[in-house]
């Protein structure tokens, strides 16, 4: 089984790892973030035992979050190992059972602000941590080495115009740091850079 062999600490309490998917021809990136002593994992891909154990010691594992319905990835095994719930949007169509759901009108979850990115993939969300000026995003924005920061191409969107409107609402609350499910994280002026893509 293909798995990441290491984790990268990109900010205090923020960890990242990735694998390259030959099927999708893109890196699949995962993040784990410690907030108030709670460790939350976003869109986990397989991780080797030693870095998994290292990550598990960074805080009290409390939840796994899927940023859209295409990111089940390795979440069932992580749930079994950590014995924590998986969370996803109410509109996400998933193959695994027993997932906790963000309600349709919910805008807050624990210490995070919840944003629905309507028009992207099914159940597409972003979670914003105002105290750290940080957002975790699924597929709505990508930052691939060969292409740079860009919006999800229209051919992969359910409704490109709706997604752009959703992203305008997201960047109306400025943030510096953006963690992405595909590509390099943005660590400075992230909301301004996304706003520039929206025109």
Phi and psi in degrees as GROMACS dihedral restraints (atoms count N, CA, C in turn):
[ dihedral_restraints ]
;  ai    aj    ak    al  type     phi  dphi    fc
    3     4     5     6     1   -68.8    20    10
    4     5     6     7     1   131.5    20    10
    6     7     8     9     1  -149.3    20    10
    7     8     9    10     1   153.6    20    10
    9    10    11    12     1   -72.4    20    10
   10    11    12    13     1   141.4    20    10
   12    13    14    15     1   -99.9    20    10
   13    14    15    16     1    -4.7    20    10
   15    16    17    18     1  -157.4    20    10
   16    17    18    19     1   162.8    20    10
   18    19    20    21     1  -116.3    20    10
   19    20    21    22     1   153.1    20    10
   21    22    23    24     1  -116.2    20    10
   22    23    24    25     1   130.0    20    10
   24    25    26    27     1   -91.6    20    10
   25    26    27    28     1   105.4    20    10
   27    28    29    30     1   -94.7    20    10
   28    29    30    31     1   -19.3    20    10
   30    31    32    33     1  -152.7    20    10
   31    32    33    34     1   164.0    20    10
   33    34    35    36     1   -56.4    20    10
   34    35    36    37     1   122.1    20    10
   36    37    38    39     1    75.5    20    10
   37    38    39    40     1     9.8    20    10
   39    40    41    42     1  -124.3    20    10
   40    41    42    43     1   122.5    20    10
   42    43    44    45     1  -124.8    20    10
   43    44    45    46     1   148.2    20    10
   45    46    47    48     1  -140.2    20    10
   46    47    48    49     1   144.8    20    10
   48    49    50    51     1  -150.1    20    10
   49    50    51    52     1   161.7    20    10
   51    52    53    54     1  -153.4    20    10
   52    53    54    55     1   159.6    20    10
   54    55    56    57     1  -132.8    20    10
   55    56    57    58     1   156.0    20    10
   57    58    59    60     1   -96.3    20    10
   58    59    60    61     1   127.1    20    10
   60    61    62    63     1   -95.7    20    10
   61    62    63    64     1   111.8    20    10
   63    64    65    66     1   -65.0    20    10
   64    65    66    67     1   -32.6    20    10
   66    67    68    69     1   -63.2    20    10
   67    68    69    70     1   -46.1    20    10
   69    70    71    72     1   -93.5    20    10
   70    71    72    73     1    -8.8    20    10
   72    73    74    75     1    57.0    20    10
   73    74    75    76     1    41.0    20    10
   75    76    77    78     1  -156.6    20    10
   76    77    78    79     1   155.5    20    10
   78    79    80    81     1   -75.5    20    10
   79    80    81    82     1   137.4    20    10
   81    82    83    84     1  -103.5    20    10
   82    83    84    85     1   115.4    20    10
   84    85    86    87     1  -107.8    20    10
   85    86    87    88     1   144.8    20    10
   87    88    89    90     1  -128.7    20    10
   88    89    90    91     1   155.8    20    10
   90    91    92    93     1  -136.1    20    10
   91    92    93    94     1   151.6    20    10
   93    94    95    96     1  -133.5    20    10
   94    95    96    97     1   134.3    20    10
   96    97    98    99     1  -132.6    20    10
   97    98    99   100     1   133.8    20    10
   99   100   101   102     1   -98.0    20    10
  100   101   102   103     1   120.8    20    10
  102   103   104   105     1  -131.7    20    10
  103   104   105   106     1   124.7    20    10
  105   106   107   108     1    53.1    20    10
  106   107   108   109     1    40.0    20    10
  108   109   110   111     1    78.6    20    10
  109   110   111   112     1    -1.0    20    10
  111   112   113   114     1  -103.0    20    10
  112   113   114   115     1   131.1    20    10
  114   115   116   117     1   -97.4    20    10
  115   116   117   118     1   120.2    20    10
  117   118   119   120     1  -117.6    20    10
  118   119   120   121     1   130.9    20    10
  120   121   122   123     1  -105.7    20    10
  121   122   123   124     1   136.3    20    10
  123   124   125   126     1  -114.0    20    10
  124   125   126   127     1   122.1    20    10
  126   127   128   129     1    52.6    20    10
  127   128   129   130     1    56.4    20    10
  129   130   131   132     1   -70.1    20    10
  130   131   132   133     1   130.4    20    10
  132   133   134   135     1   -97.7    20    10
  133   134   135   136     1   164.2    20    10
  135   136   137   138     1   -57.1    20    10
  136   137   138   139     1   142.4    20    10
  138   139   140   141     1  -135.4    20    10
  139   140   141   142     1   135.1    20    10
  141   142   143   144     1   -59.7    20    10
  142   143   144   145     1   159.5    20    10
  144   145   146   147     1   -59.3    20    10
  145   146   147   148     1   -47.1    20    10
  147   148   149   150     1   -63.2    20    10
  148   149   150   151     1   -49.7    20    10
  150   151   152   153     1   -68.4    20    10
  151   152   153   154     1   -28.8    20    10
  153   154   155   156     1   -62.7    20    10
  154   155   156   157     1   -44.5    20    10
  156   157   158   159     1   -64.7    20    10
  157   158   159   160     1   -39.7    20    10
  159   160   161   162     1   -61.4    20    10
  160   161   162   163     1   -44.7    20    10
  162   163   164   165     1   -64.3    20    10
  163   164   165   166     1   -41.1    20    10
  165   166   167   168     1   -63.2    20    10
  166   167   168   169     1   -21.5    20    10
  168   169   170   171     1   -86.8    20    10
  169   170   171   172     1    -2.9    20    10
  171   172   173   174     1   -78.2    20    10
  172   173   174   175     1   -19.2    20    10
  174   175   176   177     1  -176.4    20    10
  175   176   177   178     1  -179.2    20    10
  177   178   179   180     1   -81.7    20    10
  178   179   180   181     1   107.4    20    10
  180   181   182   183     1   -53.9    20    10
  181   182   183   184     1   128.3    20    10
  183   184   185   186     1  -129.1    20    10
  184   185   186   187     1   -23.0    20    10
  186   187   188   189     1  -167.3    20    10
  187   188   189   190     1   157.9    20    10
  189   190   191   192     1  -120.4    20    10
  190   191   192   193     1   131.8    20    10
  192   193   194   195     1  -119.0    20    10
  193   194   195   196     1   133.0    20    10
  195   196   197   198     1  -103.6    20    10
  196   197   198   199     1   124.7    20    10
  198   199   200   201     1   -83.7    20    10
  199   200   201   202     1    -9.3    20    10
  201   202   203   204     1  -165.7    20    10
  202   203   204   205     1   176.4    20    10
  204   205   206   207     1   -74.1    20    10
  205   206   207   208     1    -9.6    20    10
  207   208   209   210     1   -90.8    20    10
  208   209   210   211     1     2.3    20    10
  210   211   212   213     1  -113.3    20    10
  211   212   213   214     1    32.2    20    10
  213   214   215   216     1   -61.3    20    10
  214   215   216   217     1   -39.9    20    10
  216   217   218   219     1    43.7    20    10
  217   218   219   220     1  -118.2    20    10
  219   220   221   222     1  -105.9    20    10
  220   221   222   223     1    19.6    20    10
  222   223   224   225     1   -64.7    20    10
  223   224   225   226     1   -32.3    20    10
  225   226   227   228     1   -64.2    20    10
  226   227   228   229     1   -41.6    20    10
  228   229   230   231     1   -68.6    20    10
  229   230   231   232     1   -37.4    20    10
  231   232   233   234     1   -64.6    20    10
  232   233   234   235     1   -40.9    20    10
  234   235   236   237     1   -60.3    20    10
  235   236   237   238     1   -44.1    20    10
  237   238   239   240     1   -65.6    20    10
  238   239   240   241     1   -36.6    20    10
  240   241   242   243     1   -73.9    20    10
  241   242   243   244     1   -43.7    20    10
  243   244   245   246     1   -88.6    20    10
  244   245   246   247     1   -20.7    20    10
  246   247   248   249     1    57.7    20    10
  247   248   249   250     1    51.7    20    10
  249   250   251   252     1  -129.4    20    10
  250   251   252   253     1   160.8    20    10
  252   253   254   255     1   -76.2    20    10
  253   254   255   256     1   153.7    20    10
  255   256   257   258     1   -98.4    20    10
  256   257   258   259     1   135.8    20    10
  258   259   260   261     1  -117.7    20    10
  259   260   261   262     1   141.8    20    10
  261   262   263   264     1  -153.8    20    10
  262   263   264   265     1   165.6    20    10
  264   265   266   267     1   -66.8    20    10
  265   266   267   268     1   153.1    20    10
  267   268   269   270     1   -60.5    20    10
  268   269   270   271     1   -25.8    20    10
  270   271   272   273     1   -91.3    20    10
  271   272   273   274     1    -4.3    20    10
  273   274   275   276     1   -74.4    20    10
  274   275   276   277     1   131.0    20    10
  276   277   278   279     1   -92.7    20    10
  277   278   279   280     1   113.6    20    10
  279   280   281   282     1  -121.3    20    10
  280   281   282   283     1   155.2    20    10
  282   283   284   285     1   -91.4    20    10
  283   284   285   286     1   -20.5    20    10
  285   286   287   288     1   -89.0    20    10
  286   287   288   289     1   149.7    20    10
  288   289   290   291     1   -96.9    20    10
  289   290   291   292     1   165.9    20    10
  291   292   293   294     1    75.5    20    10
  292   293   294   295     1    24.9    20    10
  294   295   296   297     1   -87.3    20    10
  295   296   297   298     1   133.6    20    10
  297   298   299   300     1   -73.3    20    10
  298   299   300   301     1   147.0    20    10
  300   301   302   303     1  -119.7    20    10
  301   302   303   304     1   136.5    20    10
  303   304   305   306     1   -74.0    20    10
  304   305   306   307     1   126.8    20    10
  306   307   308   309     1   -68.0    20    10
  307   308   309   310     1   157.5    20    10
  309   310   311   312     1   -60.4    20    10
  310   311   312   313     1   -32.9    20    10
  312   313   314   315     1  -106.8    20    10
  313   314   315   316     1    11.6    20    10
  315   316   317   318     1   -74.1    20    10
  316   317   318   319     1   135.3    20    10
  318   319   320   321     1  -124.2    20    10
  319   320   321   322     1    -1.4    20    10
  321   322   323   324     1  -137.8    20    10
  322   323   324   325     1   142.3    20    10
  324   325   326   327     1  -147.4    20    10
  325   326   327   328     1   118.2    20    10
  327   328   329   330     1    50.9    20    10
  328   329   330   331     1  -123.8    20    10
  330   331   332   333     1   -93.8    20    10
  331   332   333   334     1    10.7    20    10
  333   334   335   336     1  -109.4    20    10
  334   335   336   337     1   149.3    20    10
  336   337   338   339     1   -93.8    20    10
  337   338   339   340     1   134.1    20    10
  339   340   341   342     1  -102.9    20    10
  340   341   342   343     1   127.0    20    10
  342   343   344   345     1  -120.5    20    10
  343   344   345   346     1   128.8    20    10
  345   346   347   348     1   -92.0    20    10
  346   347   348   349     1   127.6    20    10
  348   349   350   351     1  -103.7    20    10
  349   350   351   352     1    75.9    20    10
  351   352   353   354     1   -64.0    20    10
  352   353   354   355     1   136.3    20    10
  354   355   356   357     1   103.8    20    10
  355   356   357   358     1   -12.4    20    10
  357   358   359   360     1   -86.6    20    10
  358   359   360   361     1  -139.2    20    10
  360   361   362   363     1   -70.3    20    10
  361   362   363   364     1   165.8    20    10
  363   364   365   366     1   -60.9    20    10
  364   365   366   367     1   131.0    20    10
  366   367   368   369     1    68.4    20    10
  367   368   369   370     1    25.4    20    10
  369   370   371   372     1   -70.0    20    10
  370   371   372   373     1   127.9    20    10
  372   373   374   375     1  -135.9    20    10
  373   374   375   376     1   163.8    20    10
  375   376   377   378     1  -131.2    20    10
  376   377   378   379     1   144.7    20    10
  378   379   380   381     1  -116.8    20    10
  379   380   381   382     1   131.0    20    10
  381   382   383   384     1  -114.6    20    10
  382   383   384   385     1   132.3    20    10
  384   385   386   387     1  -111.5    20    10
  385   386   387   388     1    93.1    20    10
  387   388   389   390     1   -59.2    20    10
  388   389   390   391     1   -36.3    20    10
  390   391   392   393     1   -64.4    20    10
  391   392   393   394     1   -25.8    20    10
  393   394   395   396     1  -108.8    20    10
  394   395   396   397     1     5.9    20    10
  396   397   398   399     1    51.1    20    10
  397   398   399   400     1    50.1    20    10
  399   400   401   402     1  -134.1    20    10
  400   401   402   403     1   141.4    20    10
  402   403   404   405     1  -129.0    20    10
  403   404   405   406     1   138.8    20    10
  405   406   407   408     1  -108.5    20    10
  406   407   408   409     1   126.5    20    10
  408   409   410   411     1  -125.4    20    10
  409   410   411   412     1   154.3    20    10
  411   412   413   414     1   -89.0    20    10
  412   413   414   415     1  -112.3    20    10
  414   415   416   417     1   -97.8    20    10
  415   416   417   418     1    -5.9    20    10
  417   418   419   420     1   -63.4    20    10
  418   419   420   421     1   -27.8    20    10
  420   421   422   423     1  -133.0    20    10
  421   422   423   424     1   136.2    20    10
  423   424   425   426     1  -129.3    20    10
  424   425   426   427     1   159.3    20    10
  426   427   428   429     1  -144.0    20    10
  427   428   429   430     1    71.2    20    10
  429   430   431   432     1   -82.9    20    10
  430   431   432   433     1   147.2    20    10
  432   433   434   435     1   -56.7    20    10
  433   434   435   436     1   -34.9    20    10
  435   436   437   438     1   -88.0    20    10
  436   437   438   439     1    -8.8    20    10
  438   439   440   441     1  -127.1    20    10
  439   440   441   442     1   -24.8    20    10
  441   442   443   444     1    82.5    20    10
  442   443   444   445     1  -173.3    20    10
  444   445   446   447     1   -70.4    20    10
  445   446   447   448     1   128.4    20    10
  447   448   449   450     1  -156.0    20    10
  448   449   450   451     1   161.1    20    10
  450   451   452   453     1   -75.0    20    10
  451   452   453   454     1   157.0    20    10
  453   454   455   456     1   -55.2    20    10
  454   455   456   457     1   125.7    20    10
  456   457   458   459     1   -54.5    20    10
  457   458   459   460     1   144.3    20    10
  459   460   461   462     1   -53.6    20    10
  460   461   462   463     1   -35.5    20    10
  462   463   464   465     1   -65.0    20    10
  463   464   465   466     1   -17.5    20    10
  465   466   467   468     1   -99.8    20    10
  466   467   468   469     1    -1.5    20    10
  468   469   470   471     1   -93.6    20    10
  469   470   471   472     1   148.2    20    10
  471   472   473   474     1   -75.1    20    10
  472   473   474   475     1   -36.0    20    10
  474   475   476   477     1  -156.0    20    10
  475   476   477   478     1    95.4    20    10
  477   478   479   480     1   -57.0    20    10
  478   479   480   481     1   -39.3    20    10
  480   481   482   483     1   -64.5    20    10
  481   482   483   484     1   -42.2    20    10
  483   484   485   486     1   -65.2    20    10
  484   485   486   487     1   -37.9    20    10
  486   487   488   489     1   -64.4    20    10
  487   488   489   490     1   -41.9    20    10
  489   490   491   492     1   -61.6    20    10
  490   491   492   493     1   -40.8    20    10
  492   493   494   495     1   -63.4    20    10
  493   494   495   496     1   -41.0    20    10
  495   496   497   498     1   -62.5    20    10
  496   497   498   499     1   -41.4    20    10
  498   499   500   501     1   -69.0    20    10
  499   500   501   502     1   -32.9    20    10
  501   502   503   504     1   -61.8    20    10
  502   503   504   505     1   -39.5    20    10
  504   505   506   507     1   -65.7    20    10
  505   506   507   508     1   -40.2    20    10
  507   508   509   510     1   -60.9    20    10
  508   509   510   511     1   -48.2    20    10
  510   511   512   513     1   -78.9    20    10
  511   512   513   514     1    -5.8    20    10
  513   514   515   516     1   -69.4    20    10
  514   515   516   517     1   -15.3    20    10
  516   517   518   519     1  -109.3    20    10
  517   518   519   520     1    94.3    20    10
  519   520   521   522     1   -56.4    20    10
  520   521   522   523     1   146.9    20    10
  522   523   524   525     1  -148.6    20    10
  523   524   525   526     1   152.6    20    10
  525   526   527   528     1   -93.1    20    10
  526   527   528   529     1   -34.6    20    10
  528   529   530   531     1  -118.5    20    10
  529   530   531   532     1   137.9    20    10
  531   532   533   534     1  -135.1    20    10
  532   533   534   535     1   118.8    20    10
  534   535   536   537     1   -98.8    20    10
  535   536   537   538     1   131.4    20    10
  537   538   539   540     1  -120.0    20    10
  538   539   540   541     1   148.1    20    10
  540   541   542   543     1   -77.4    20    10
  541   542   543   544     1   -14.8    20    10
  543   544   545   546     1  -141.1    20    10
  544   545   546   547     1   104.4    20    10
  546   547   548   549     1   112.1    20    10
  547   548   549   550     1  -179.9    20    10
  549   550   551   552     1   -70.8    20    10
  550   551   552   553     1   140.5    20    10
  552   553   554   555     1   -67.1    20    10
  553   554   555   556     1   151.3    20    10
  555   556   557   558     1  -104.0    20    10
  556   557   558   559     1   123.6    20    10
  558   559   560   561     1  -112.7    20    10
  559   560   561   562     1     0.5    20    10
  561   562   563   564     1  -143.7    20    10
  562   563   564   565     1   137.8    20    10
  564   565   566   567     1    50.9    20    10
  565   566   567   568     1    39.8    20    10
  567   568   569   570     1   -63.2    20    10
  568   569   570   571     1   -46.2    20    10
  570   571   572   573     1   -65.0    20    10
  571   572   573   574     1   -36.3    20    10
  573   574   575   576     1   -64.4    20    10
  574   575   576   577     1   -39.2    20    10
  576   577   578   579     1   -68.9    20    10
  577   578   579   580     1   -37.6    20    10
  579   580   581   582     1   -69.3    20    10
  580   581   582   583     1   -41.2    20    10
  582   583   584   585     1   -57.9    20    10
  583   584   585   586     1   -37.3    20    10
  585   586   587   588     1   -64.1    20    10
  586   587   588   589     1   -32.0    20    10
  588   589   590   591     1   -69.8    20    10
  589   590   591   592     1   -28.1    20    10
  591   592   593   594     1   -82.6    20    10
  592   593   594   595     1   -15.4    20    10
